[in-house]
Amino acid sequence: MQIVREFPFEVQEEPHVWIEMPDGVKLSARMWRPAAVEPVPAILEYLPYRKRDGTAERDALTHPYLAGHGYTCVRVDMRGCGDSEGLFEDEYSEQELSDGVAIVEWLSNQEWCNGNVGIMGISWGGFNGLQIAALAPPALKAVASLCSTVDRYADDIHYKGGLMLGENPAWAATVLGWFALPPDPEVVGERWREMWLHRLENTPCLAEIWTKHQSRDSYWKHGSVCEDYSSIKAAVLSVGGWHDGYRNTVSHLVENLDAPVKGLVGPWNHKYPHFAVPGPGIDFLGELLLWWDHWLKGKENGAETLPDMRRWLMDSVPPAVKYDFRPGQWIADNFAEVSEKVEIFHLVGEKLSSVSAPSARKILPNLACGQSAGEYFPFGFGPGELPGDQRTDDVLGVCFDSDTQKGSVDLVGAPLLRLKLRSDTAKAQLAVRMCDVHPSGESTLICHGFLNLRHRAGHDVLKDVPIGEEFEAEVVLDQCAYRLPAGHKLRIALSTSYWPFVWPEPKLTTLDVIEGTLALPVRDASDGDEWWFDPPKSAPPRQLERPSEGHESKRIIRDIGAHSIVQEINSDDGLVKDLATGLTSGTRHQERFSIVENDPNSAKSSFSWQREMSRGDWQVIVNADLEMTLDNGNFFIKAHLSAEESGELVFRKRWDVTVPRD
């Protein structure tokens, strides 16, 4: 990545500015402004992730660069988080979004702002950028939303295909400790401890809230912009990555928004594209400037005529749990000019066949299936995040393979699988994987999809599976852009569980596959890149010292005698000292998923986080632990939060919650 140190404008930084909300609560902002210029647009990034230390590293790479090109960049800590006053309630609460609208209005009225505001953000900031845009504050003219969703139930970290993700309690454990850290005494002064204890006492256990809402009810509809795409008036640049958990949002927005919208999908994980992996990286800051210059400054630079979708078409590669680079090429499409092509295959015997016939296959239960899934959110932090060789899971379900490809085929879009099934339980689930089978036999995951079969009529409708009777179901797999080469085969793999990616059903299920049809989206092959990007650039990184280095490990332990499988992740980020603020911070965590192979109600997950902050003699440590188990009718959640100041325990709270299974 090219580090740029000279910009068209000198950049002035204000580490802390109070922004007062209508109810008097003050939010803390960090600003980067171009010096000695006329009023310029403001770009907001609005998060709970602690601007002082949590996102400081990536902020340093991004916001000074944009400010140096004539924008005021404003990074705001959400209410009750970081250095801001007030209390945090929940993800995307009414309070969070109304505060966001108030911030946009405040920015637009500052003397250094020309009245135009943009919002940028990845993940949480990508979500609330779209959600604030749906409230249509007049000053908000453009949004850059990365790794986000339009549907909080169907495409978030909590549920997928109507099934609870293993990441649902994992994410709750993460935020339990992260948002319980104190404000920085250097920012808020002597009242930091009072603010901290008030924050700790009111920390919610979000695992309970998220687990109570197991169907797509009003809780999830709130903040899901797919409820009314027409409410978004601002121009939207939607960005995603094929190695991220959110692969479908870009196409949903491009196909459904009335407002100006463009889509960009690379091979990246859950990070900004100028420093994400796998490569290739791109000059994403240049892409942002193109977007902001047009929609916030009115420059005629061609931003509105970009292709609707620019996607990295990935070449076939052997399966690996980590890639530094994914070979492929850029393809560019305008949807109005593309005639969708679909190839139809039938699930017949062990084949994907062009001729329709009964499937006549039986999917036997096997709770060991899913150990090669990889992690829902690859961040590039350590080994083992990506899906490995799928053969270890393929043999635990049933597979349908195509004939060997005589020529290459480009798979671009969302595959659809239609099935006629028969079940021996009233509650059942189906996991579907589409894989690239190499001549060597290796199996690389292309994309997957899931369905709670009680949700086959919709995620807001619970309908038991008729035992022993034929029924129909459709599974939409995730979006993909993948070139299947000559000499390879396409595989559809089916299983009735996929732990720990999704939580299992109460009883072991056997499914009979009576008939199946795969609708496969294909695109005319391209001989080379249809679009080009400059290499990535960034502002200089923040200046750091590392008193200790970190490490991460992942292992799967199988006890043959106990018929149990344990998947365990251990990480230690080491200690990092920010030379600008003097803050030293560190994070350690452990995740553990276990199951007994013939007992779905033995599934158990546990998470432990320790977060540390210090400066000189001042030190605070927050410990957060969460465990989720289940039985035939309930989920059981136990959580613990404690805090220390200079080695003395100052706070402790426990939760012990039972949530009925729908």
WODA-V843369 format. One record per helix or strand of 3 or more residues. SS is the DSSP state (h for helix, s for strand). FROM is the first residue (numbers start at 1). TO is the last residue. If there is no record, write none. Layout:
ss = [SS	SS]
from = [FROM	FROM]
to = [TO	TO]
//
This chain:
ss = [s	s	s	h	s	h	s	h	s	s	h	h	h	h	h	h	s	h	s	h	h	s	s	h	s	s	s	h	s	s	s	s	h	s	s	s	s	s	s	s	s	s	s	s]
from = [11	26	40	56	72	94	113	124	140	163	167	185	206	218	225	229	235	249	261	284	303	309	328	335	341	351	361	391	398	409	429	443	453	470	489	511	544	551	564	584	599	618	634	648]
to = [20	34	47	67	77	108	122	134	146	165	178	201	212	221	227	231	241	256	266	297	305	314	333	337	348	353	363	394	401	423	437	452	455	484	495	523	548	559	578	596	615	630	645	660]
//
